[in-house]
């Protein structure tokens, strides 16, 4: 299967370059050398042995293809890697290599070591998205647009609120992921059954020192079958993916030809069709959503592998590796697309205004009913507002004009009490100009401005 054609385009290319097979091998080597240094530090290895191992192995050309082949018999990459490392060492150092560690210590710690720099990259991309959203909120705080429910026109809002919704979702996910990064991904060191066999009380001290050497956090205890750290990381990544997918879906729907309220940033060849030259497809949205969907699937695997047996997972642990590492690369790739999308998003207020007027103002039937209720009663007010809205839609006429005619006709009827249980009331004497002002969607945006202001304050907190 061609990852380069089917998988990698959804991922961050810079992250892919930093997370190759050789990089995972380098992280496994970093673990083993750090372990040797801390063991030498407590006198468990001869003085100078860690440095000599580093000199022998840091520039050693590990055969990643051979290590990959060895996984079939050992079940994980650490076993053939440890064998290859020991074989490359002088005889007098072989006994110093991989002391007191187990394969899960190597793989888990190497993955945490490899993925730690990616968390900083994710945070930087999320900050770019936040800054771009703040600019959209500032520029469009008072730009009216139609809000849509169940894919239909509902009531007016502002595009600033729409941007704020995107920003809050992404920022909540950023802070959740940031808490994990601030705590630090945990080192893994417990030995065969997670109790530092052979090291006694010194094992916990070595675990702490090893964490410091690798720039990782020190857990309360080894977490061989306690997969909460992986669960927390994966679900935080999934939260980012969910916020990204919501953004991409909204933008894609708003770019539709019949809607046209926003456009993706233009770029040579971006969004072109293989057969229809006139099209400008929302490709960035497609890439974001494609990556996000894959992350959701990976999260299902991780969640299903949380409960692991006794002191070592039998397949559950093994099932985590690809979903976790791929999720990081997919989220980073989706964030790169999202940052570019938000920074260059083309907003079309004129199309928003045209779509607000698409029903001739009939989307204002709900506030009109509220206006008429004191004069006509609730049931009759709703009926007249709906009747005028439907007539305006069918005839393609302004809502306020049709509404004025309906109210004049209502005033001429002998009685409405016969049609309603409510007491008869006098239809209001409202001019067509007053109705035009009362049915202006731009004047019925609720708390949109206040929401944008409050969202801006919250987004700028950190």
Secondary structure, DSSP 8 states (H G I E B T S, - for coil): --HHHHTGGGS-HHHHHHSSHHHHHHHHHHHHHHHHHHHHHTTSS-TTHHHHHHHHHTT----HHHHHHHHHHHSSHHHHHHHHHHHHS-HHHHTTTTTT--HHHHHHHHHHHHHHHHHHHHHHHHHHHHHHHHHHHHHTTT-EEEEEETTEEEEEEEHHHHHHHHHHHHHHHHHHHHHHHHH--B----TTTTS-TTTTTHHHHHHHHHHHHHT-B--SS--SSBTHHHHHHHHHHHHHHHHHHHHHHHHHHHTSTTT-SEE----TTTT--SS-TT----HHHHHHHHHHHHHHHHHHHHHHTSB--TTS-SSHHHHHHHHHHHHHHHHHHHHHHHHHHHHH-EE-HHHHHHHHTTTTTGGGHHHHHHHHHHHH-HHHHHHHHHHHHHHHHHHT--HHHHHHHHHHHHHHSS-SGGG-SS---------HHHHHHHT-GGG--TTHHHHHHHHHHHHTT-
